[in-house]
């Protein structure tokens, strides 16, 4: 009886011991060629480790042999020695699988860090509904289910390119006492609504009671650009409509040089803001091709690199290389001069899940705090550099603590831009 009870206790103990690892059993990891990564399991046991591509990785300094034994009490060194993809599996006692790593080894990537202030001009796909107004005592569009934030793509089958065109079509069809068919994009779905316009004596035209907008503009910061392809990334987050707080589906857009003329200091509960003017010159000009959760992306036609700190491309750091500790940001707070300011990376939130809130930073530079109060609007996209590598960009401010905010890992921006191609993406 005693041996049986002992065996049960041992089994329960082992299950409780390895249970936390099973929750994170499978992990995808990207490494730059030559980079070393440590896996810490901290179990008082030996285990067996196998790899399906032995020439891609070194484990604890050596190429793996079949069924190599490792001591789980010590950190496991995984070094990327060749490009490609490898699968590692660790088994307790050679029987119980407790960890699987899929390692994608990438070539070193170098880009120019940004820091330049840019003017952003977007034209939406169709026109965006931003509000409602009364027409002869009723709200025709609202009453049949058109919502704030909807994008009107077509009217009676005619593609809509601007607010003047939309108003003209509504008036012309309304004068014929006809119901008008609206093709609408709502989030990821398309819906069709039929509206009968009403005559508005104040404007001497037929209307359906909507406020609409077709353009958006603002100031942000360039994060990086690639000298080989001219691909750039900026902001680190999606651009949303100011009235509806919905992402803008763009039909076309461009970035131009911006000069900062005023700073509204941020304080608790009241975010600060950069005010800039667009300079229609050839110093910076580029198209916007994508507006995504990880920033805006496109190609540059021209850029004059006035970054006195980094006049050559620098290496990027993948998310697993970013550390809690000192770093710096590049941004403009006056005119078009890029300046460098000290920050501290305080917490890594989740390096393995794509997000524009990957880590928390705190501004510690007294000069920047005295001039801006901390992180302010228009600073989004400001590159974050640690150990001479581009690690990410500023994305959000903590409204009630403006010296703190979020950053996005540069890895996610580069993947979104297409500059970082991985074996995992291709399989």
VOPAGU-2260 file (C-alpha; in pm, 1 decimal, decimal comma):
REM VOPAGU-2260
SITE   aa  ch    i         X         Y         Z
SITE  UNK   A    0       0,0       0,0       0,0
SITE  UNK   A    1     275,1     243,7      94,9
SITE  UNK   A    2     458,9     227,6    -240,9
SITE  UNK   A    3     130,1     289,1    -425,2
SITE  UNK   A    4      49,5     597,9    -215,8
SITE  UNK   A    5     404,2     722,6    -262,6
SITE  UNK   A    6     374,4     682,3    -639,4
SITE  UNK   A    7      44,7     875,9    -644,9
SITE  UNK   A    8     198,7    1158,2    -439,6
SITE  UNK   A    9     496,7    1175,4    -674,0
SITE  UNK   A   10     270,5    1189,0    -981,1
SITE  UNK   A   11      55,6    1465,9    -827,9
SITE  UNK   A   12     371,0    1657,1    -735,5
SITE  UNK   A   13     505,7    1632,4   -1090,0
SITE  UNK   A   14     174,2    1743,4   -1240,3
SITE  UNK   A   15     160,0    2047,8   -1013,0
SITE  UNK   A   16     522,3    2123,7   -1092,6
SITE  UNK   A   17     494,7    2121,4   -1470,6
SITE  UNK   A   18     138,0    2257,3   -1496,0
SITE  UNK   A   19     248,8    2623,8   -1531,1
SITE  UNK   A   20     473,9    2524,1   -1820,9
SITE  UNK   A   21     193,4    2338,6   -1999,7
SITE  UNK   A   22      -5,0    2664,4   -2009,8
SITE  UNK   A   23     282,7    2806,0   -2215,5
SITE  UNK   A   24     385,4    2477,5   -2375,0
SITE  UNK   A   25     418,1    2602,9   -2731,4
SITE  UNK   A   26     603,0    2924,9   -2809,9
SITE  UNK   A   27     705,5    3096,5   -3132,7
SITE  UNK   A   28    1031,9    3285,3   -3109,2
SITE  UNK   A   29    1214,0    3508,6   -3355,7
SITE  UNK   A   30    1589,7    3556,3   -3327,0
SITE  UNK   A   31    1837,0    3760,3   -3528,5
SITE  UNK   A   32    2121,5    3550,9   -3671,6
SITE  UNK   A   33    2396,6    3541,2   -3408,1
SITE  UNK   A   34    2161,1    3628,7   -3119,4
SITE  UNK   A   35    2145,6    3421,9   -2799,8
SITE  UNK   A   36    1827,3    3361,2   -2598,2
SITE  UNK   A   37    1782,4    3193,7   -2260,1
SITE  UNK   A   38    1495,4    2965,1   -2158,7
SITE  UNK   A   39    1445,1    2944,4   -1781,4
SITE  UNK   A   40    1240,1    2647,2   -1662,6
SITE  UNK   A   41    1402,7    2608,9   -1316,8
SITE  UNK   A   42    1305,3    2248,3   -1248,2
SITE  UNK   A   43    1521,2    2017,8   -1032,7
SITE  UNK   A   44    1524,8    1751,7   -1304,3
SITE  UNK   A   45    1707,4    1648,0   -1615,1
SITE  UNK   A   46    1527,7    1639,0   -1947,9
SITE  UNK   A   47    1582,2    1536,0   -2306,5
SITE  UNK   A   48    1592,6    1793,6   -2586,3
SITE  UNK   A   49    1561,0    1737,2   -2960,9
SITE  UNK   A   50    1578,1    1968,4   -3263,3
SITE  UNK   A   51    1459,1    1896,8   -3617,3
SITE  UNK   A   52    1715,1    2133,4   -3778,9
SITE  UNK   A   53    2044,7    2089,3   -3596,9
SITE  UNK   A   54    2248,6    2326,8   -3815,6
SITE  UNK   A   55    2030,2    2631,2   -3733,5
SITE  UNK   A   56    2068,6    2645,6   -3354,0
SITE  UNK   A   57    2330,5    2578,9   -3090,9
SITE  UNK   A   58    2206,5    2464,6   -2751,3
SITE  UNK   A   59    2431,3    2546,4   -2455,3
SITE  UNK   A   60    2709,1    2623,0   -2701,5
SITE  UNK   A   61    2692,7    2299,6   -2902,7
SITE  UNK   A   62    2510,2    2149,7   -3199,1
SITE  UNK   A   63    2250,6    1908,5   -3062,5
SITE  UNK   A   64    2290,6    1535,3   -3085,8
SITE  UNK   A   65    1984,9    1309,9   -3083,7
SITE  UNK   A   66    1837,8    1281,8   -2733,4
SITE  UNK   A   67    2077,1    1527,2   -2565,4
SITE  UNK   A   68    2028,9    1548,6   -2188,5
SITE  UNK   A   69    1999,8    1891,7   -2021,2
SITE  UNK   A   70    1974,2    2005,9   -1659,8
SITE  UNK   A   71    1655,0    2211,1   -1615,6
SITE  UNK   A   72    1791,7    2382,9   -1304,2
SITE  UNK   A   73    2014,1    2595,5   -1527,7
SITE  UNK   A   74    1909,7    2843,2   -1800,1
SITE  UNK   A   75    1903,3    2686,9   -2145,9
SITE  UNK   A   76    2107,0    2881,8   -2402,4
SITE  UNK   A   77    1958,5    2892,7   -2754,2
SITE  UNK   A   78    2185,4    3060,3   -3009,7
SITE  UNK   A   79    2083,9    3132,2   -3369,3
SITE  UNK   A   80    2375,0    3036,6   -3594,1
SITE  UNK   A   81    2209,2    3006,1   -3937,2
SITE  UNK   A   82    1897,9    3140,5   -4111,6
SITE  UNK   A   83    1588,6    2922,2   -4117,4
SITE  UNK   A   84    1327,9    2766,2   -3891,2
SITE  UNK   A   85    1384,4    2501,2   -3624,9
SITE  UNK   A   86    1157,5    2319,2   -3381,1
SITE  UNK   A   87    1281,6    2234,2   -3032,6
SITE  UNK   A   88    1105,2    1995,9   -2795,7
SITE  UNK   A   89    1194,0    1932,5   -2431,7
SITE  UNK   A   90    1068,9    1615,7   -2261,8
SITE  UNK   A   91    1087,0    1543,6   -1891,0
SITE  UNK   A   92    1256,7    1205,7   -1836,2
SITE  UNK   A   93    1250,1    1176,4   -2215,6
SITE  UNK   A   94     875,2    1101,6   -2195,6
SITE  UNK   A   95     665,7    1399,2   -2080,7
SITE  UNK   A   96     669,4    1696,4   -2324,7
SITE  UNK   A   97     693,4    2020,8   -2125,5
SITE  UNK   A   98     813,9    2279,5   -2377,9
SITE  UNK   A   99     811,2    2330,3   -2753,2
SITE  UNK   A  100     989,2    2619,9   -2922,4
SITE  UNK   A  101     953,4    2712,0   -3288,0
SITE  UNK   A  102    1250,0    2936,5   -3360,3
SITE  UNK   A  103    1259,5    3157,6   -3669,3
SITE  UNK   A  104    1611,0    3288,7   -3738,7
SITE  UNK   A  105    1610,4    3615,9   -3934,7
SITE  UNK   A  106    1887,3    3816,9   -4099,0
SITE  UNK   A  107    1994,0    4137,2   -3927,3
SITE  UNK   A  108    1776,5    4431,3   -4035,8
SITE  UNK   A  109    1895,7    4791,9   -4035,8
SITE  UNK   A  110    1680,9    5102,3   -4090,4
SITE  UNK   A  111    1709,3    5475,9   -4039,1
SITE  UNK   A  112    1539,5    5587,3   -3715,9
SITE  UNK   A  113    1301,2    5877,7   -3772,5
SITE  UNK   A  114    1203,1    6147,6   -3524,7
SITE  UNK   A  115    1093,3    6399,7   -3788,7
SITE  UNK   A  116     755,0    6566,5   -3744,5
SITE  UNK   A  117     524,4    6487,3   -4034,4
SITE  UNK   A  118     197,4    6629,6   -4155,9
SITE  UNK   A  119     -53,3    6354,7   -4229,4
SITE  UNK   A  120    -326,6    6405,3   -4488,2
SITE  UNK   A  121    -585,3    6133,6   -4545,9
SITE  UNK   A  122    -877,4    6100,8   -4782,4
SITE  UNK   A  123   -1130,1    5847,0   -4663,6
SITE  UNK   A  124   -1282,8    5573,7   -4874,3
SITE  UNK   A  125   -1621,5    5727,4   -4953,2
SITE  UNK   A  126   -1747,7    5975,2   -4691,8
SITE  UNK   A  127   -1773,0    5922,9   -4315,8
SITE  UNK   A  128   -2093,5    5991,1   -4122,4
SITE  UNK   A  129   -1993,2    6210,7   -3826,7
SITE  UNK   A  130   -2333,2    6333,5   -3705,1
SITE  UNK   A  131   -2700,0    6402,1   -3775,7
SITE  UNK   A  132   -2905,4    6714,3   -3835,9
SITE  UNK   A  133   -3277,0    6779,3   -3853,8
SITE  UNK   A  134   -3458,2    6821,4   -4186,0
SITE  UNK   A  135   -3812,3    6957,9   -4155,4
SITE  UNK   A  136   -3869,5    6802,3   -3814,5
SITE  UNK   A  137   -3720,2    6458,8   -3883,3
SITE  UNK   A  138   -3391,4    6274,4   -3929,4
SITE  UNK   A  139   -3436,5    6070,3   -4250,2
SITE  UNK   A  140   -3100,0    5888,6   -4249,8
SITE  UNK   A  141   -3092,7    5819,5   -3876,2
SITE  UNK   A  142   -3448,7    5688,6   -3874,9
SITE  UNK   A  143   -3374,5    5415,7   -4131,4
SITE  UNK   A  144   -3064,7    5296,1   -3944,5
SITE  UNK   A  145   -2762,1    5484,1   -4078,9
SITE  UNK   A  146   -2514,4    5521,2   -3792,1
SITE  UNK   A  147   -2241,0    5757,1   -3686,2
SITE  UNK   A  148   -1911,7    5608,3   -3805,6
SITE  UNK   A  149   -2061,4    5448,0   -4118,6
SITE  UNK   A  150   -1874,0    5505,1   -4445,2
SITE  UNK   A  151   -2096,3    5578,1   -4745,5
SITE  UNK   A  152   -1925,8    5409,8   -5040,2
SITE  UNK   A  153   -2188,7    5452,7   -5313,3
SITE  UNK   A  154   -2520,1    5625,6   -5383,6
SITE  UNK   A  155   -2746,8    5447,1   -5632,1
SITE  UNK   A  156   -2442,2    5251,8   -5748,0
SITE  UNK   A  157   -2225,3    5558,9   -5808,8
SITE  UNK   A  158   -1895,3    5549,7   -5620,3
SITE  UNK   A  159   -1858,7    5841,8   -5379,6
SITE  UNK   A  160   -1530,8    6034,8   -5377,1
SITE  UNK   A  161   -1620,2    6343,7   -5173,2
SITE  UNK   A  162   -1881,8    6538,5   -4979,6
SITE  UNK   A  163   -1975,9    6772,6   -5267,4
SITE  UNK   A  164   -2045,5    6480,4   -5498,5
SITE  UNK   A  165   -2257,8    6309,4   -5230,8
SITE  UNK   A  166   -2462,5    6624,6   -5164,9
SITE  UNK   A  167   -2523,2    6677,6   -5537,6
SITE  UNK   A  168   -2641,4    6319,2   -5594,6
SITE  UNK   A  169   -2877,7    6334,0   -5294,2
SITE  UNK   A  170   -3027,9    6663,2   -5412,5
SITE  UNK   A  171   -3072,1    6546,7   -5773,1
SITE  UNK   A  172   -3237,9    6217,7   -5678,6
SITE  UNK   A  173   -3444,3    6380,9   -5405,5
SITE  UNK   A  174   -3591,2    6631,6   -5650,0
SITE  UNK   A  175   -3737,9    6333,3   -5836,1
SITE  UNK   A  176   -3910,6    6211,4   -5516,7
SITE  UNK   A  177   -3719,5    5885,8   -5533,6
SITE  UNK   A  178   -3584,5    5657,8   -5264,5
SITE  UNK   A  179   -3205,4    5656,0   -5275,5
SITE  UNK   A  180   -2996,0    5343,6   -5221,4
SITE  UNK   A  181   -2686,7    5387,4   -5002,1
SITE  UNK   A  182   -2406,1    5129,8   -4997,8
SITE  UNK   A  183   -2242,3    5153,7   -4656,4
SITE  UNK   A  184   -1934,9    5001,6   -4495,5
SITE  UNK   A  185   -1992,7    4934,9   -4125,7
SITE  UNK   A  186   -1686,7    4791,9   -3952,4
SITE  UNK   A  187   -1599,9    4492,9   -4174,6
SITE  UNK   A  188   -1946,8    4453,4   -4328,4
SITE  UNK   A  189   -2130,8    4616,3   -4616,9
SITE  UNK   A  190   -2495,8    4708,3   -4569,4
SITE  UNK   A  191   -2752,9    4870,5   -4797,6
SITE  UNK   A  192   -3002,1    5133,6   -4679,8
SITE  UNK   A  193   -3277,8    5311,8   -4872,9
SITE  UNK   A  194   -3359,6    5671,2   -4777,8
SITE  UNK   A  195   -3615,4    5918,7   -4910,5
SITE  UNK   A  196   -3464,5    6271,8   -4897,1
SITE  UNK   A  197   -3666,6    6563,6   -4761,5
SITE  UNK   A  198   -3674,0    6917,1   -4891,1
SITE  UNK   A  199   -3490,0    7171,0   -4673,8
SITE  UNK   A  200   -3616,9    7528,1   -4730,2
SITE  UNK   A  201   -3317,6    7678,3   -4548,1
SITE  UNK   A  202   -3074,1    7542,7   -4807,2
SITE  UNK   A  203   -3321,4    7512,0   -5095,8
SITE  UNK   A  204   -3211,2    7151,8   -5149,1
SITE  UNK   A  205   -3304,2    6792,9   -5072,1
SITE  UNK   A  206   -3119,5    6642,0   -4776,3
SITE  UNK   A  207   -3117,1    6328,8   -4559,5
SITE  UNK   A  208   -2993,1    6484,9   -4234,7
SITE  UNK   A  209   -2626,0    6385,0   -4219,7
SITE  UNK   A  210   -2300,3    6554,8   -4136,3
SITE  UNK   A  211   -2027,2    6388,7   -4342,0
SITE  UNK   A  212   -1651,2    6424,1   -4384,6
SITE  UNK   A  213   -1408,6    6296,8   -4647,3
SITE  UNK   A  214   -1067,0    6413,1   -4522,7
SITE  UNK   A  215    -855,9    6409,2   -4207,7
SITE  UNK   A  216    -528,6    6577,5   -4117,4
SITE  UNK   A  217    -292,1    6586,9   -3822,7
SITE  UNK   A  218      65,8    6588,7   -3698,5
SITE  UNK   A  219     265,9    6280,6   -3601,6
SITE  UNK   A  220     621,0    6147,7   -3595,1
SITE  UNK   A  221     811,6    5933,8   -3843,4
SITE  UNK   A  222     940,1    5613,1   -3680,1
SITE  UNK   A  223    1169,6    5459,8   -3942,5
SITE  UNK   A  224    1244,9    5433,7   -4310,3
SITE  UNK   A  225    1429,4    5171,8   -4511,1
SITE  UNK   A  226    1699,2    5303,8   -4748,0
SITE  UNK   A  227    1670,8    5003,8   -4982,0
SITE  UNK   A  228    1295,5    5007,8   -5045,5
SITE  UNK   A  229    1193,8    5360,2   -4927,0
SITE  UNK   A  230     926,0    5195,9   -4710,7
SITE  UNK   A  231     848,2    5393,9   -4395,9
SITE  UNK   A  232     641,8    5350,9   -4080,3
SITE  UNK   A  233     497,7    5616,5   -3850,1
SITE  UNK   A  234     265,8    5672,4   -3549,7
SITE  UNK   A  235     258,6    5314,5   -3418,4
SITE  UNK   A  236    -122,1    5314,6   -3397,5
SITE  UNK   A  237    -424,3    5348,9   -3624,1
SITE  UNK   A  238    -567,6    5688,4   -3723,3
SITE  UNK   A  239    -930,4    5719,6   -3616,0
SITE  UNK   A  240   -1193,4    5975,9   -3704,0
SITE  UNK   A  241   -1199,9    6245,0   -3435,2
SITE  UNK   A  242   -1580,6    6246,4   -3408,4
SITE  UNK   A  243   -1665,8    5877,4   -3440,7
SITE  UNK   A  244   -1348,2    5718,9   -3297,1
SITE  UNK   A  245   -1355,4    5460,3   -3576,7
SITE  UNK   A  246   -1053,3    5372,0   -3794,0
SITE  UNK   A  247   -1040,2    5562,6   -4121,9
SITE  UNK   A  248   -1043,9    5344,0   -4432,6
SITE  UNK   A  249    -821,9    5539,7   -4667,2
SITE  UNK   A  250    -854,7    5577,9   -5041,7
SITE  UNK   A  251    -543,3    5792,2   -5061,8
SITE  UNK   A  252    -313,4    5988,3   -4835,3
SITE  UNK   A  253      24,9    6150,6   -4805,7
SITE  UNK   A  254     281,7    6266,9   -4553,9
SITE  UNK   A  255     468,7    6596,4   -4579,1
SITE  UNK   A  256     717,5    6784,4   -4366,5
SITE  UNK   A  257     573,9    6958,7   -4059,0
SITE  UNK   A  258     719,5    7233,0   -3841,3
SITE  UNK   A  259     617,3    7252,6   -3474,1
SITE  UNK   A  260     509,3    7606,0   -3380,5
SITE  UNK   A  261     350,6    7552,1   -3039,4
SITE  UNK   A  262     333,7    7304,6   -2750,4
SITE  UNK   A  263      32,9    7269,7   -2522,2
SITE  UNK   A  264     171,1    7115,4   -2205,8
SITE  UNK   A  265      12,7    6795,4   -2081,4
SITE  UNK   A  266    -117,0    6766,1   -1727,0
SITE  UNK   A  267    -316,5    6513,9   -1528,0
SITE  UNK   A  268    -646,6    6446,4   -1706,0
SITE  UNK   A  269    -564,3    6682,2   -1994,3
SITE  UNK   A  270    -333,7    6545,9   -2267,8
SITE  UNK   A  271     -93,7    6793,8   -2423,3
SITE  UNK   A  272     -50,2    6848,3   -2794,8
SITE  UNK   A  273     196,7    6959,6   -3060,3
SITE  UNK   A  274      71,2    7220,4   -3306,1
SITE  UNK   A  275     240,6    7210,2   -3642,9
SITE  UNK   A  276     217,2    7363,8   -3986,9
SITE  UNK   A  277     250,5    7161,7   -4304,5
SITE  UNK   A  278     539,9    7263,9   -4525,9
SITE  UNK   A  279     471,9    7170,8   -4886,9
SITE  UNK   A  280     834,8    7118,4   -4980,9
SITE  UNK   A  281    1037,9    6825,2   -5108,2
SITE  UNK   A  282    1219,9    6757,4   -4777,4
SITE  UNK   A  283     969,2    6487,7   -4683,2
SITE  UNK   A  284     702,9    6357,9   -4913,6
SITE  UNK   A  285     546,3    6016,2   -4934,8
SITE  UNK   A  286     225,2    5826,5   -4990,9
SITE  UNK   A  287      16,3    5651,0   -4726,2
SITE  UNK   A  288     -80,6    5301,8   -4835,6
SITE  UNK   A  289    -201,3    5146,6   -4509,1
SITE  UNK   A  290    -365,9    5271,1   -4189,9
SITE  UNK   A  291    -337,2    4984,4   -3940,0
SITE  UNK   A  292    -339,4    4908,0   -3568,1
SITE  UNK   A  293      41,7    4928,1   -3579,3
SITE  UNK   A  294      73,3    5261,3   -3758,9
SITE  UNK   A  295      64,4    5411,3   -4105,5
SITE  UNK   A  296     287,8    5272,6   -4378,0
SITE  UNK   A  297     381,2    5364,6   -4731,4
SITE  UNK   A  298     673,1    5469,3   -4948,6
SITE  UNK   A  299     877,7    5787,4   -4951,1
SITE  UNK   A  300     940,4    5979,7   -5269,5
SITE  UNK   A  301    1199,2    6190,3   -5092,2
SITE  UNK   A  302    1338,7    6263,0   -4746,8
SITE  UNK   A  303    1612,9    6493,7   -4626,6
SITE  UNK   A  304    1771,0    6323,0   -4326,1
SITE  UNK   A  305    1831,0    6598,1   -4070,4
SITE  UNK   A  306    1889,5    6352,7   -3784,9
SITE  UNK   A  307    2224,3    6457,8   -3639,8
SITE  UNK   A  308    2223,5    6168,3   -3392,7
SITE  UNK   A  309    2176,9    5885,3   -3642,7
SITE  UNK   A  310    2290,2    5968,4   -3994,7
SITE  UNK   A  311    2337,6    5600,1   -4079,6
SITE  UNK   A  312    2100,6    5301,2   -4055,0
SITE  UNK   A  313    2101,6    5118,3   -3720,5
SITE  UNK   A  314    2005,6    4764,9   -3619,7
SITE  UNK   A  315    1659,0    4679,9   -3494,0
SITE  UNK   A  316    1588,7    4479,8   -3179,0
SITE  UNK   A  317    1327,3    4206,6   -3170,3
SITE  UNK   A  318    1080,3    4207,8   -2881,5
SITE  UNK   A  319    1273,4    3949,5   -2678,2
SITE  UNK   A  320    1581,9    4176,6   -2683,3
SITE  UNK   A  321    1407,5    4476,8   -2525,9
SITE  UNK   A  322    1490,2    4518,1   -2157,8
SITE  UNK   A  323    1361,7    4711,5   -1859,9
SITE  UNK   A  324    1600,3    5002,5   -1814,5
SITE  UNK   A  325    1724,7    5326,8   -1972,0
SITE  UNK   A  326    1647,4    5422,7   -2331,2
SITE  UNK   A  327    1597,0    5738,7   -2537,7
SITE  UNK   A  328    1340,3    5882,5   -2775,1
SITE  UNK   A  329    1382,9    6105,5   -3079,0
SITE  UNK   A  330    1121,6    6374,2   -3137,6
SITE  UNK   A  331    1069,1    6739,0   -3237,8
SITE  UNK   A  332     937,4    6999,2   -2993,5
SITE  UNK   A  333    1033,9    7315,7   -3181,7
SITE  UNK   A  334    1055,3    7381,3   -3554,5
SITE  UNK   A  335    1197,8    7080,6   -3736,2
SITE  UNK   A  336    1496,5    7004,3   -3511,1
SITE  UNK   A  337    1511,0    6642,8   -3391,8
SITE  UNK   A  338    1615,9    6616,9   -3027,5
SITE  UNK   A  339    1709,7    6322,3   -2807,1
SITE  UNK   A  340    1550,2    6273,8   -2464,0
SITE  UNK   A  341    1600,5    6019,2   -2185,2
SITE  UNK   A  342    1325,9    5771,4   -2098,9
SITE  UNK   A  343    1299,7    5454,7   -1895,8
SITE  UNK   A  344    1139,0    5130,8   -2009,5
SITE  UNK   A  345     956,7    5028,8   -1692,3
SITE  UNK   A  346     767,0    4713,8   -1785,2
SITE  UNK   A  347     745,1    4464,3   -2070,0
SITE  UNK   A  348     372,8    4393,3   -2102,2
SITE  UNK   A  349     374,5    4104,3   -2350,3
SITE  UNK   A  350     658,1    4057,1   -2599,5
SITE  UNK   A  351     492,1    3762,9   -2776,1
SITE  UNK   A  352     151,5    3910,4   -2864,1
SITE  UNK   A  353     122,0    4173,6   -3141,0
SITE  UNK   A  354      -5,9    4498,4   -2988,9
SITE  UNK   A  355      58,7    4872,5   -2998,9
SITE  UNK   A  356      84,8    4859,8   -2618,7
SITE  UNK   A  357     381,9    4627,1   -2583,3
SITE  UNK   A  358     571,9    4800,2   -2303,8
SITE  UNK   A  359     546,0    5092,6   -2062,4
SITE  UNK   A  360     783,3    5388,0   -2074,5
SITE  UNK   A  361     836,2    5683,7   -1843,0
SITE  UNK   A  362     984,9    6018,4   -1942,8
SITE  UNK   A  363    1274,9    6099,5   -1707,9
SITE  UNK   A  364    1430,8    6385,9   -1906,1
SITE  UNK   A  365    1371,2    6703,8   -1704,9
SITE  UNK   A  366    1403,1    6928,8   -2010,3
SITE  UNK   A  367    1129,8    6742,5   -2198,7
SITE  UNK   A  368     904,1    6733,9   -1891,4
SITE  UNK   A  369     946,0    7109,7   -1840,2
SITE  UNK   A  370     848,8    7182,9   -2201,6
SITE  UNK   A  371     574,3    6926,3   -2266,9
SITE  UNK   A  372     472,2    6778,4   -1932,2
SITE  UNK   A  373     557,5    6433,7   -2068,7
SITE  UNK   A  374     409,5    6244,8   -2363,4
SITE  UNK   A  375     177,4    6457,8   -2577,2
SITE  UNK   A  376     -30,6    6418,8   -2892,2
SITE  UNK   A  377     186,8    6444,7   -3200,9
SITE  UNK   A  378     462,9    6247,7   -3028,8
SITE  UNK   A  379     314,3    5917,0   -3148,0
SITE  UNK   A  380     569,0    5735,7   -3360,7
SITE  UNK   A  381     872,5    5887,9   -3187,8
SITE  UNK   A  382    1144,2    5619,8   -3215,3
SITE  UNK   A  383    1265,0    5451,4   -2895,3
SITE  UNK   A  384    1630,7    5347,9   -2897,0
SITE  UNK   A  385    1804,3    5122,1   -2646,2
SITE  UNK   A  386    2165,4    5003,0   -2662,8
SITE  UNK   A  387    2201,5    5171,0   -3004,4
SITE  UNK   A  388    1918,2    4962,1   -3149,5
SITE  UNK   A  389    1573,2    5073,7   -3262,4
SITE  UNK   A  390    1336,7    4891,3   -3025,7
SITE  UNK   A  391    1000,4    5060,0   -3078,6
SITE  UNK   A  392     794,2    5377,9   -3087,9
SITE  UNK   A  393     583,0    5588,4   -2852,3
SITE  UNK   A  394     210,5    5520,9   -2905,1
SITE  UNK   A  395      -8,6    5630,0   -2612,0
SITE  UNK   A  396       0,1    5851,3   -2304,0
SITE  UNK   A  397    -146,0    5769,2   -1963,5
SITE  UNK   A  398    -401,5    6050,1   -1939,1
SITE  UNK   A  399    -376,5    6074,6   -1560,5
SITE  UNK   A  400       2,2    6034,4   -1554,1
SITE  UNK   A  401     139,7    6211,1   -1864,0
SITE  UNK   A  402     505,4    6125,2   -1797,6
SITE  UNK   A  403     413,7    5760,9   -1865,7
SITE  UNK   A  404     274,1    5583,0   -2168,1
SITE  UNK   A  405     292,8    5283,1   -2397,8
SITE  UNK   A  406     532,8    5184,3   -2670,5
SITE  UNK   A  407     501,6    4939,8   -2957,9
SITE  UNK   A  408     780,0    4693,5   -3038,8
SITE  UNK   A  409     946,6    4780,8   -3369,2
SITE  UNK   A  410     917,1    4412,2   -3460,4
SITE  UNK   A  411     540,0    4444,6   -3506,1
SITE  UNK   A  412     573,2    4760,4   -3718,3
SITE  UNK   A  413     833,7    4599,6   -3944,8
SITE  UNK   A  414     624,4    4285,0   -3986,3
SITE  UNK   A  415     321,1    4498,2   -4076,0
SITE  UNK   A  416     524,9    4697,6   -4328,6
SITE  UNK   A  417     649,1    4380,7   -4498,1
SITE  UNK   A  418    1014,9    4459,9   -4428,4
SITE  UNK   A  419    1053,0    4171,7   -4184,4
SITE  UNK   A  420     972,4    3848,2   -4363,8
SITE  UNK   A  421     986,9    3532,5   -4156,0
SITE  UNK   A  422     988,9    3161,5   -4220,8
SITE  UNK   A  423     682,9    3140,2   -3994,2
SITE  UNK   A  424     492,9    3376,5   -4225,4
SITE  UNK   A  425     586,7    3175,3   -4532,3
SITE  UNK   A  426     476,7    2833,3   -4405,6
